[in-house]
Amino acid sequence: MTARTLHKVTFLSHGKVYELYAQRVESGRLWGFVEVSDLVFDVHDGLVVDPTEERLRDEFRNTRTLHLPMQSVLRIEDVEKKGQSAIRDAESGEKVVTPFPFPARPR
């Protein structure tokens, strides 16, 4: 039985650094692009849900293939197991966390 290949792809988009996991990364059919497909997200059935993972899953829900410009790709790593996907601020490197929505205050 062959172990499936897993890649950690780190790329820059709109001032944020994205870290995603995918099963396929190829030189693009479009010149100057890298094709990233078969994205891998954690499936949580329990109560604890990672908001960043949820946000990434929502953002790339219907994506079959990402065509990333070569200039935006920072790193592609072959990894043994999936880690935590992340969105980081490009300048500070800190994780971008979606704040919990609070109800509006009555006026």
C-alpha positions, 0 to 999 in steps of 0.5 A: 500500500502506497502512502499518499503524498502530502504537501504543505503550501505556504503562499502570500495573498492580499497581505496574508500568508496562507499555510494549506495542505494539499495532495497534489502540487504541479507545475501549472498548465498556465505559464508562471503558475503553480497548481495546487489541488486536492486540498486537505482540511480537518473534519471536526465532529466534536465541540472544539473547532479551529476557527482558522481551519473553518475559515479556510474550509469556507474560503476554499470550499468549492475550489478544485484547483488553486492557480497560484502565481509563482511569485506568491509561493513562499514554500512547498514542503513534502510532509509526513502528516498534516499540521494546523493550517493557518493564516498569518499577517505577512509583516508580523507573522502573527496568526490572524484570528477571526474574533468571536462576533459579539451582539450589537449594543443597544443604543 
